[in-house]
């Protein structure tokens, strides 16, 4: 099997994902994707007619985010018309999956140069959701909307799933807040020391002025007292009538009837709502040698797995175990762990279940501090892991994250 190499990884800064308030919210989603695609092209003197495919991740593929962003953003970035593109959706996990699929096509020997990445403008999805509501179109909720499926695998709201897992695991509000505070402190240090500078590219407005050149979401002034003062975000919707007397709470209690769900998660210990995009250049060894490109990393193994769709957020641990087995590695072999902080409980449970050294996990902060642009986050985290391996001299990095429907993709990379 051929090797798949990471030549480069770039991303935008993450902007606050609120319509009319975030620094990126006025831009078209394709503009963000084109920004990182153009950066890959320019930084690596890439002849885009040699790009076999562009595999993109966007979770909410509607409105401005519809229409195969992988292809359309490549055209907007000035790529040769022969560079094709496709767009996928694995909910939050799509940004890892786009890289995994790119690696698979290269490792199979069928393609030599593939770009993978993702974009999510949560400011757009918020505005789009409001438009639907104003038009009287009711959302399906966080479940499948399929009564027969929900009867077998009842699904709930992700935030309430996070609260349910914390209640089930005996993880306290104080412990979740401590993880969130650590995330802010780590992110502040990383920004202060310029640890993201190699990967982050400036986003420009159409007129050439700077739209955003720094992380907009982090709150370095966060304190334990401030977090403790925040009210839980999901208590008020847990008993919202979804129809027929069904609620988010009883969706979970149908499967776990003895579980008393307490509410621990709030805006400070949950992932931030942001806009962002990221891209990675994946090639074969022959392509890299022929084009004078120096690989930065090697993709060692990847895996996908599903877990309980009712609790939704628990697949990262089995995904990590599966990819470690595929790679022939052990927990202690991994120098850098990136586990998406969709909610603080996801990372906290991951650390506990695998008995990890906290100093190796989300070393430069996570989504509680930096935000989670759904379909882009996985690609961002792979680049972040590679940057940290280079900074610290580590060898292996493992990246995983929960995804709706109870899934998790995972990937292990090796620094070259």
N, C-alpha and C positions, 0 to 999 in steps of 0.2 A: 504494500500500500504506500502511495506517495505521502510525503509530508505536506502539511499546510502551515504556512508561515504568516505571522502578523508582521507586516511591513511598517504600518503606521496606524495610529488611532487618534482621532480628533473629536472634539465636541464643542458645542456652544456653551456659554455660561447659561445657567438656569434663571429664567425670569419669573417673577411672581405671576401665577396663572389666574389672574383676575381681569375680566374684560375692562379695558380702558384704564387699568391701573398698573399692570405689569409693563416693563420696558419693551417686551417683545409682542405684546398682545395685539398690536395694530398690524402686525405683519402676516402675510399669507403663510400657512404651514409649509408649502413648497419652498418658500424663501429660506426658511430655517434649514430644510434638508439640502437645498442647493448650496447653502453657505458651507456646510461641512464637506460636501462632495467637491466643491471648488477648492477647498483647502487641501484635501487629499491630492487632488490633481496638481496644484501648484507646488506643494511641499515636496512632492516626489517626482516632479517632472514627468508625470504620468501621461503616456500616449493613450488617450481614452478610446481610440479605435481598437485597442488590444484588450479592453475590459470585456470579459465574456458575459457577465451578468451583474446586476445590482439587486440584492435581496434586502428588502426594507420591511420594517415593522411599524405598524400604526394600529393602535387598538380600536379607536373610534373612527371607523372608515365611513364617514358620512359628511355631507356638505363639503366644505373646503378640504377636509382630510380624506375625501374619497377619490376615486379616479386613479388608482395605482400610482401612489406618490413616488415609488422607486424609479419608475420610468420618467414621469413628468418632471421630477426634481433634477434628474440627470440632464434633461434637455435644457432646463432653466439654468443649470450650472455650466452650459456650454460644452457638454460631452458630445463626442461623435455620435451620429445617429445610429451607428451599429451597436452601441452599448445598450443592451436591453435591460429591462428592470421588471421586478414583480414586488408585490406587497402582501404581507401576511399578518395574521392576528393570532397570538396566543395570550391575549389579555396582557397582564404585566410582564409575562415571560418572553414576549416577542423579541425584545432586543438581544437576548441571549440566543434565541432560536435562529434569528437571521444569521448570526455568526456561525452557529453550529451547522446550518445548512450550507453556508458558503464553504466552510471547511470540508464538508462531506463531498461537495462537487469537485473540489481540488484534490482531496485524498483519493477519490475514485479514479482520477486521471482523466475525467471527462472535460474539465476546464482548468485553466491555468491562472486566471486573474479574476477575482470576484470581490466586489465591495459589499459589505454588510453594514446595516445600521438601523436607525429608527428615528422617528419624530413623533412627538405628541405636544399639541398646544392645548393645554387644559383650559386656558382662557377661552378658546374657541368652543370646546365641548360644553363648558358652562353656559356660554351664551346660546349655543344651539339647543341645549336642554331647556333653557328659559323660553326660547321661541316655540318649541313644541308645546310647552305647558300653556303659553299664552294662546296658542291655537286650539287648545282643548284636547290635545293628544296626550293620553296618559302613558307614562313609561311602564314597561313590564315589571319594574322592580329589579331587585338584584338576583332573583331566581331565573329559571329558564323561560318562564311564561308558558311552559308546557305542563298542563295539569297531570298528565300521565307520568311524565318524568319526575315532577316534583313529588308525586306520591311515592316514588321509589327512592329518590335522592333529594329530599327537601333542602333547599338552599336559602341563604339568608343574606343580610347586609354584611359586607366585609368587616366593618367596624364592630358590629355586634359579635361576629365570629371571633374577632380579636379579644373582646371582653370575655366571651365564653371560654376560650382557651386559657386565658389568664385565671379565670375562676376555677376551671378544671385542674389546672396545674398548681394552684396555690401560689401564683406569682402576684405580689402585692403592687398596689399603685405606687408606693415609694420606690420599689425596685425598677418599675418601668420608667418612672421619672428620672431615676439615676442613670439609666441607659441613655435616655434622651438628652440629659444634661451633658453626659460624656460625649455624645455625638456632636453637640454644639461646640464643646471645647476642642475636640479633635479637628473639626472643620475650621474653626478659627485659627488654630495653629497651622494647619495645612495652607490656608490662604495667606497667612502672615509670612510663612516661609517660602511661598511661591511653588508649592508642590504640584499645583494644577497647571502651572504656566505653560508647560510643554504641550499640553493637549488642548487647552482652551483657545478658541479662535474668536475674534471679535465679530459680532453681527452688525452689519451696516444697514441703514435705511436705504430705500431706493434712490435717494438723492445723494448718497455717499457719506452722509453724516453717521456718527456712531449711534447705534441703537442700544447696545449693551456690550461691555467688555469685562464684566466682573460678575461674580455670583450675587444675585439680588435677594435671595431668600433668607440666608442665615441670620440668626439673631444672637450675636456673640455676647450680648448683655444678659442673656438668659441666666436665671439663678434657680436654685432648688426651691426657694420660697415662691418665686413667680410661677413655677410649674405647679406647685402644690395648690396655688390659689385658683387654677383653671378648673372650670366645671366640666364634667364628663360630656363628651360630644354626642353619645349615642343613646343615652338613657331616654331622651325625649322621643325617639323614633322607634324604640324597641317594640312598643305596643301599638304602632300605627296600623290601622285596619287596611290590609292589602286586598280585602274583598272576601266576603263570606265569613267574616270573623277571624280570618287568618292574619297573623302578625309575624314580624321578623323574629320575635322571641319564640313563638311557638313553632316556627319552622325548625329551630334547633331543638326545642324540647320534644318534638315528635320523635326525633332520633335519640335524644339523650334526656329522657323524661325526669330523671332525678337531679339534673344539673340546675343549680340556682345561679343565674347569670348576674354577676355584679358588674358595675360599669367603672372602668379604669382609664380608658383611652380618651384623650382630648387633643386639641390642636397642637400642643407641645410635644406629645409623645407618639404622634402619628406622622405619617409622611406628608411633606409639604406639597401643596398644589402648585405646579410650576409648568412652564413651557421650556422645551429644549429639544436638541437633536444631537446625534453622534454617528460616526462612521468609522469603519476599520477596513484597511486594504489587506486582503488575504490572497496569497499567491503560492504557486508551487516553487520548489527550489530552482528548477530550470528557468522559470520565468524571471525569478529574482536575479539569478546569475546573468542571464542574457541581457537584462535591462539595468544592470549595475545597482540593484537595490539591496540594501543590507537589512536582513530580517532582525526584528527586535524580539520576537517571541515565536514559540511553536505551540500549536494546539495539540495537546497530548491525548485528550479523550473528552467525550461529551455524553450526556445521558438525559433522558426524559422519564418522568414517572408521575403517576397520579396517586392521590390519597383521598380521604373522606371529603366529598364535595360539600357536605353539610357544614363542617368546620372550616373548610376551604383553604386554610393558611398553613397546614401542617406538612406539606410535601417536601420542603427543602431538606429536612434531615434525611429521609430515605433517598432523595436525589443525590445528596452529597455522598452517602454510602455507596450508591450504585456507581457513580462516576469514579470514586476512589478504587473500587474493585476493578472496573474496566481498565484503569490506568496502572493497576498493580502497585498502588501507593497506599500509605497509611495516613491517619490523621496527623501524626507527628511530622510527616514529610512536607506538609503544606506550610509555607512561610507567610502567605497573605491570604486571608479569607475575606470575601465580600459577600455579605448576606443582606439583601435589601430590607431596609427598615420600613416596610409597608406600615406596620404598627410595631411598637417597641417589643411587644410580646413575641413577635416572629424571631427577632434577633436574640432575645433573651432565652427563649426556649432552645433555639439552635445552639447557642453557646453551652447551655446546661446539658443538653442531650448528648453532645459530642465531647463534652469536658474540654472545651477549648481554652487556650491562653487568651484572655481578653485583649492583651496587647497586640495580638495578631489579627484581630477581627475589626473590620471597618476602621482601619488605622487612621484614615483621614476624614472621618465622619461619615455619616450615612444620610438616609433620606429624611430622618427627623430634622436634620439641620439644613440639608442641601436641596431637598425636594425630590419628587418622584414623577418625572414626565413619562407616564405609563409605558408606551411602546418603545421609548428610547432608553429607558433606565438600564436595561441589561447591557446594551452596547457601551453605555457610559461606564458601567462598573468594570467591564473587561479592560477598557483603556486605563481606568484608575488603578486596577490591580497591576497592570503591566508597568505603569509609571512607578508604582511603589516598589515593585521588584527591582527595577533599575536603580531607584534611589537607595534602597536598603541592601542591595546585593543578594537578595533572596533568589531562590530557584523556581519554586512552584507556587502558583496562585489558583485558588478555587473560587468560582463565582456561582451563586445560585440565588433563587428568589421564588417566592410563592406567586401563584397566578390563580385567577378566578377559576371556578370549576374544580378546585382541589388539585392543581397541577404544579409541577416545578421542573424547569430545565436546569441543567448544570453544565459547567465546563471547567476543565483544568488546563491552564497554560503554563509554559515553561519559558523563563527568560533565556535569551541567547546572548 
